Amino acid sequence: IDTGEGHPTPETLGIRRFYLYVASLATLVLLALGAGRVVHVILSEGYSSAFSSSVVLSERSGIWTHALRSALAAAIVGGGVWAVHWFVFARRDFESSLRWAYLYVFAILGGIFTTMISTGLVVAGVLMWAFRAPVADPTVEHFEYLPAAIASLGVGISIWSYHWWRAQHEAGQSPLLKLSANRAYEYIVAALGLSALSFASFAAIDTGLAVLIEQSRELISGDDLWREQFAVTLTLALIGGSFWGYYWRSAQRRLALDDTSSERSSLSRKVFTFLVLGIGVLALLISASATLFVFLRDALDASLALDTLRDIRPAIAVALTAGFILPYQWSVYRADRLSRSEVRQETVQP
């Protein structure tokens, strides 16, 4: 009816776009969940058939289970409705800011996040098995998580790759738009990598302090908790360091190719810089306040003991992690600011 009336108003266009991309996002999630579950069921059945030692088959054994049928139905319905909205209804809506929000904030970012988590599960599981091999559970039981992790990894990479290709294709019509899109993409992935690296630093410091503070040998040799924590920490460091190192180096390399201050003054770089500085300073203040509070509480109560160190251990880990990140990021901010000032002075001088 609205199309038949012609000359749609900005309000009706905005509402239509909001509907299109909310529906596209919801059905994309349904498609991803359904497709991932289908792959998971198939891989699980194959894993059980290949490595299970059971020789008794139940009446409900086989691949055509209720779980597979439900997942396949969700994938068909979600994929069909998503395809209609994305490829038909929204196929020419290139000027919409909601479209770019859908592409970058939800689809690409969601695909990257899913890929990182799935990769982390695979790597952490392998490291846990390697560290606990002498006392571990049977290998077949330990790696039963692999079908789910691989299925999630495949879904994440597929969503990430397609929507990144689509964003590049649409941005290719304008060189400036493509540059801005690539820049935003780099800083988004770098931010995710830095987040994982920060969690790795926190976990490493917290675990190290726990080993130093605890006098019981159970933490080290009894429950093998430190091995699992070390595996998770190493996984976060490997994944976060790889993502952050690659994309941050790419962003820094772009500065060497830019003779003006446009790269340093870009919105994506400013948002990334102030977001890291803001979160780092806030975390430092909160951890310092918590440490001071616990110390004064126990000091005034004349109860300073080992429990005091246990209580402030997470705050110390947060403070040290922020202390590692803030100086470097502050130096980056200062360099950007000085460079912009020099460019403005050269512009003002006759």
JOZIUR-V687255 format. One line per field, one symbol per residue. ss: DSSP state (@ for helix, = for strand, . for the rest). Layout:
# JOZIUR-V687255
ss = ???
This chain:
# JOZIUR-V687255
ss = .@@@@....@@@@@@@@@@@@@@@@@@@@@@@@@@@@@@@@@@@@@@@@@@..............@@@@@@@@@@@@@@@@@@@@@@@@.......@@@@@@@@@@@@@@@@@@@@@@@@@@@@@@@@@@@.@@@...@@@@@@@@@@@@@@@@@@@@@@@@@@@@@@@@@...@@@@@@@@@@@@@@@@@@@@@@@@@@@@@@@@@@@@@@@....@@@@@..@@@@@@@@@@@@@@@@@@@@@@@@@@@@@@@@@.........@@@@@@@@@@@@@@@@@@@@@@@@@@@@@@@@@@.....@@@@@@@@@@@@@@@@@@@@@@@@@@@@@@@@@@@@@@@@@@@..
